């Protein structure tokens, strides 16, 4: 308040604005856009999963690029409840979603979170053929028996 009413304060504010605005404009003009890093096949697989599962079900999602797969699935599969395969508790800062090591570990985790379906993206293992509901674009959707 005092600076704005004082002639010297007004000059200081004008000087700060003159020095700051060009740098901000240069940053905006020279910034390169962020390229989309989601593989189109992942979106195709998640769309196929959305078409093959009931709207109000719970899914366990795991796969290569774990954080991307989990967050993309949360967005693409709404209103379905999506759980990620947690390798660390929520209190850890990073690397808390991951890829399960085996199908049996996946089933145990899916049962613990009450998931009816498991969507695996670029997984190193394959579930038994008796539970596979769909294979599409690098992903597998499995339905767990009740």
Secondary structure in CASP SS format (residue, H / E / C, confidence):
PFRMAT SS
TARGET T0000
AUTHOR 0000-0000-0000
METHOD secondary structure of the structure
MODEL  1
X C 1.00
X H 1.00
X H 1.00
X H 1.00
X H 1.00
X C 1.00
X H 1.00
X H 1.00
X H 1.00
X H 1.00
X H 1.00
X H 1.00
X H 1.00
X H 1.00
X H 1.00
X H 1.00
X H 1.00
X H 1.00
X H 1.00
X H 1.00
X H 1.00
X H 1.00
X H 1.00
X H 1.00
X H 1.00
X H 1.00
X H 1.00
X H 1.00
X H 1.00
X H 1.00
X C 1.00
X C 1.00
X C 1.00
X C 1.00
X C 1.00
X C 1.00
X C 1.00
X C 1.00
X C 1.00
X H 1.00
X H 1.00
X H 1.00
X H 1.00
X H 1.00
X H 1.00
X H 1.00
X H 1.00
X H 1.00
X H 1.00
X H 1.00
X H 1.00
X H 1.00
X C 1.00
X C 1.00
X C 1.00
X C 1.00
X C 1.00
X E 1.00
X E 1.00
X E 1.00
X E 1.00
X E 1.00
X E 1.00
X C 1.00
X C 1.00
X H 1.00
X H 1.00
X H 1.00
X H 1.00
X H 1.00
X H 1.00
X H 1.00
X H 1.00
X H 1.00
X H 1.00
X H 1.00
X C 1.00
X C 1.00
X C 1.00
X C 1.00
X E 1.00
X E 1.00
X E 1.00
X E 1.00
X C 1.00
X E 1.00
X C 1.00
X C 1.00
X C 1.00
X C 1.00
X C 1.00
X C 1.00
X C 1.00
X C 1.00
X C 1.00
X C 1.00
X E 1.00
X C 1.00
X C 1.00
X C 1.00
X C 1.00
X C 1.00
X H 1.00
X H 1.00
X H 1.00
X H 1.00
X H 1.00
X H 1.00
X H 1.00
X H 1.00
X H 1.00
X H 1.00
X C 1.00
X C 1.00
X C 1.00
X C 1.00
X E 1.00
X E 1.00
X E 1.00
X E 1.00
X E 1.00
X C 1.00
X C 1.00
X C 1.00
X C 1.00
X C 1.00
X C 1.00
X C 1.00
X C 1.00
X C 1.00
X C 1.00
X E 1.00
X E 1.00
X E 1.00
X E 1.00
X E 1.00
X C 1.00
X C 1.00
X E 1.00
X E 1.00
X E 1.00
X E 1.00
X E 1.00
X C 1.00
X C 1.00
X C 1.00
END
